[in-house]
C-alpha cells in the first residue's frame, strides 16, 4: 500500500509544486486540498493525474476538518504525512490591525494547522508512525516592520511544533518545520491589507507601507528559490527516515539563521534596522 500524503493549499505555489512532484514519483497516494473557492481550479490542475485525489478543505473552517480527515482515512485506509502548507499574509503594522483581521491571520496560519494536526494524530498513533510537516517561514524566526501579524502567526506555529516534536516521538511520529525565505512566485502579490492601511492618505504609516512593499517586492523578484525548489526540500523531508525539527528551505533562510544565531542580539537588531528602508527620512 502506498503512503498517503495530505497537502493543504495545493491549488498553487509550493503546494501545487509539491503535489506534482509527489505524483511524478508514483510512490505516494497524494491528497490535494484547497479552499472551496479554489477547488475547481485545483481539480482542473490535476485532472489527468491519477495519483492525486482532490478534496475541498477550508483551513479556517475548523468544524469541517474532522469529517474531511475521516473521509480521506476511510477511502485510503491510512494517513502517513500531513503537510500544512496553506497560509495567508497580512502586510500591516501593529496599530492598523483589527482583532477580526488578526484572528483571520491566525485562523489560517496557526489555528487551522493545529486543528488538522489534532484530527490526524489519533490515526498516526494507531499506526505508530507518521510525519507532520508545517511550512513555516523565515518570518517565524525574525520579524520585520509591516509583517507583525504574519510573523506572530508563524512564531506561534514554530513554538507549538517544537512542543509537539517532544510529545509525539514515543509513537514514531516526526514533526518538521520547513522554513522558506524569499521565494520567486506570485504569492507575495496576494498579501492582504487591513482596512486602516487602505486609507493611505489619512494614516501615518503610509511611507512605511510603500517603502516596505518596494523592499519586499525587490527581494522576492530577485530570489533564487522557487516553489519547485522548496517542494523538493519538503519531498526530502517526506523521504527521510528521521527528519529533523527544523529544515531551512532556501539559501537566504540559512543566512538569516546564522545571522541571528551568531550575532549578539543588540548588534543583530542594529544591523537589521539599518538595512531596512529608512522611510522616516522621506
N, C-alpha and C positions, 0 to 999 in steps of 0.2 A: 504494500500500500504506500502510495506517495505521501510525503509530508504535506500538510495543509498549511498554507501561509495566508493570513488575512492582512490586507493592506488598506488603510484608510486614506482618504484624499487622493484617490487613484485616477482621477479624470484628467490630470495634467501634471506638469512639473516632475518632481522627484518621484512621486507616487506612480505616475504613468510609466516613467522610465524603468522603475523597479519591476512593475508588473510585466512589462515587455521582456526584460532581462530574465526574470524567473521563468516565464513561459518558453523562451527560446532554449533554455537548458533542458526542458522536458523532464526535469527531476521532481517537480512540485505540482501540486494542485493549488492554483492561485485563486484566492477570493478577493476580487477588487471591489471596494466600496467607495461611495461618494454620496454627497448630499443629494436630496431629491431633485433640486434644480439642475444639477449637472449630470444626473443619471442617464438621460437619453444620449448625451454626448459620449459618455463612457461606454455605453452599450455599443454604439457605433464604432468606437475606437477599437474595441476588442471583439468585434462581431465575427471575425474569421479566425479567432484564436481559441481552439477547443480546450486548451489547458486553463482558461480563465472563466470563472463564474462571477457574474456581476450582481451586486446587491446594493439597494439603496440604504444608506445609513447616515443620518444627520448626527454628527458628533455631539452637538449641543442639545439634542432631544434625548435626554437620559432615559426616559421611560420606555424607549423603543429598543435599547441596547440588548437587554436580556433575551428578548424574543428573537432578534436577528442572530445573535450568537447561538441560541438554541437551534434555530433553523439550519444554520451552517453545520453545526455539530451533528444533527440528525441526518443531514444529507451525506456528509463525508466521513462520519464516524470518529473524527478527532480534530483537534486544532493544535498544531505544533508551534506556530510562530504568529505573534501579533505584532504588526508594525504600525505604531501610532505616528502617522505622518501628517495627517490633516492639521492645518493651522491657519490662523489669520493674524494680521499685524495692524495695529493702530499706530499711526505716526502722530504722537501727541505729547505735549508737555504735561506735567502732573496737574497743573492748575486747570487745564482745559477739559479733562476727562470727567464725565458724569458717572455716578455709581452704576447706572444702567449700561453705559458703554464699557466701563471697567469689568462688569460682570460678563458681558459678551466676550471680551477678550479672554477671560479666564475660562468661560464655558467651553470654548473650542480648544484652547491650548493646554488646559490643565484639568478641569473637572471632567470633561469628556473622556480623555485618555484614562484617567483614574477609574472612571466608571466602567469602561470597557475592560480594563485590567481585572477589576473585581468580577466581571462576568466570565472571563476565561480562566481565572485561576483555579476554581474547583475542578475544571476539566483537565487542566495541566497537572494538578496534584494527583488526580486519579490515574493519569498516565505515568506519573513520576518523571516527567520530562517536559521541557518547553522553553521557548525563548520569547521574551518581551523586549522589543526594540522601540525605544522612544526617540523620535527625531527631535533633538533639541536645537541648539544654536550657539554660536559664539556669544549671542545676546543673553545666553543663560549663564555666562561666566563673567561678563563685563557689560557695563551699561553705558549708553551714550545719550546725549540730550535728544529729546523728542521721541525716544524709544522706551520711556519708562513703563507703559503698560505691557508692551511685548516682553521686555526683559523681565519684568516681575513675574509674568506667567511662565517663562522659561526657567527662571530661578526656582520657582515652585516645583516645576516638573523635575528639575535636577535633584532637588532635595528629597522629594518623595521617592524618586527612582533609586537614590542611594540607600535610603532606608529599606526599600523593597528588596534590593540586592541581597541584604543580610537575611531578610525574613523568609525568602523562598528557596534559598540554597539547599536546605535539607531535602527538598523534593526534586533536586536536579533541574531546577528552573533557573535560567540565567537572565539577568536584566542588563541591558546595554543602552547607554545614551550615545547616539551618533550626533556629532557636533559639527555641522557645516558652518563655514564662514560666509563670505560673499560668493554668490552663485550667479553665473550669467544666464538669466532666464527672464521670462516676462512676469514672474511672480512679484517682483518688487514694485511693479506698476499697479498692483492691485491693493496697495495699502489703503487703510481706511482713515478718514479724518473725523475727529469729534465735531459736533455741531458748532462749538465755540470757535474752533480753528477755521471753519469755513467762512467766518465773518472777519476776513483778514484785515479789512480797512479799520475795524474797530478794536482789534485786540493787540495787546502789547508785544506778543511773541512773533509777529509776522516776519521780521527779519530772520529770526532763528529758524522758523519753518523753511523759508526759502533757501537759506544757506545750507541747512542740513539736507534738504531734498537734493540740491545740486551735488553736494558732497557724496551722499549715498548712491545717487544715480551714477556718478562717475566711477565709483568703486565697483558697482555691480557690472557696468558695461565693460570694465577692464579685467574682470575676474577671470582667472584661469579655469575655475571649476564650472562644471555644467551639471544639469540634472542627471545625466547619464553617469558622469564620474562619481557623483555622490551615491547613485544607485548601486554602482559597483562596490563601493565601500560597505553599504548595507548588505549586499549579497555575500561578501566575505564574512560578515558577522553571522549571517544565517548559516553559512557553511562551517564556521568554526565550532570545534567540539566544546571548548570552554572560552567563550568570548569575554573580554574584559568589561568592566563597568563603563568606561568612557573611551570613545574612539573618535578622534578628530577626523573630519571628512574632507578637509580642503587644506591647501598649503598655508593660507593665512590663519586658519584655526590653530595649526601647530605653532605659528609665530606668536599669536596672541596668548596661547597657553604659556609658552616660555617667557614672554614679555612680562606677564603678570606674576609668574611664579618666581622669577629670578630677581626682579627689582624690588627694593624696599617700597612699601605701599605709598608713602608720601611722594617718592620720586616717580612712581608709576602714574599717579594721578596728575602730577605736574606736567609730565611729558605728554600724556594723552590730551590734557586740556589745551596745551599749546599746539597740538597737531590738528585739533578740530577747527572748523571755521570760526573766525573771530567776528561774529555778527554784531557784537556790541560796538564795533568800530565803524559800522556802516552808517 
